[in-house]
Amino acid sequence: MFSWKHSFEKINSEYETVLKKRQALNNLYSSGKISQFTFDLFNKEMDEALAEIEKQKNILLEKMNAKLKEVEEQIKILERLLANYEIQHVGGEISEEEYQQEISLLSLGLENARKELATIKETMDRLAGIPKTSEPATVQPTIKHEAITEANVGQVEIEEVEVKTETSTVEVKTEGENVGN
């Protein structure tokens, strides 16, 4: 499993929850069910929650950037190993059977590392797309991941990678706006 999956899902979920609460608060205020004072009190709490989400998002982005560099390095290593086996095969230094086995494993590892890299980049883009505090927003899609394992030299373990997206939109009304008009 990707080490950042849980953190991403938590941040995304918390963000969606705050947006839904803010929408409910705006509806209560616009319908006259709560006073300006009550609106301001709860709105301030939501601003603070969004600021904390922003802080968590930035920490996660830093961790994911480090993971991105790690996966890029793994790809370079796998590419060098693949090239090395290809060269050894052409030079007659290894048997056809050993060549096929190693090339197959390295190719799978390389393919999965590239998928992981793409998933990390996509998730980082989604995290970067979460608006800062107090901005009207559309909820970003939630990404669910199944992971691959890291490749060790000479031994590659592979698991499937599955990316599913769920998209939902939450309208956020700011003071003085009419939602849905």
Secondary structure, DSSP 4 states (H G I P E B T S, - for coil): --TTHHHHHHHHHHHHHHHHHHHHHHHHHHTTSS-HHHHHHHHHHHHHHHHHHHHHHHHHHHHHHHHHHHHHHHHHHHHHHHHHHHHHHHTT-S-HHHHHHHHHHHHHHHHHHHHHHHHHHHHHHHHHTSPPTT----PPPEEEE---PPPBTTB-------EEEE------PPTT--TT-
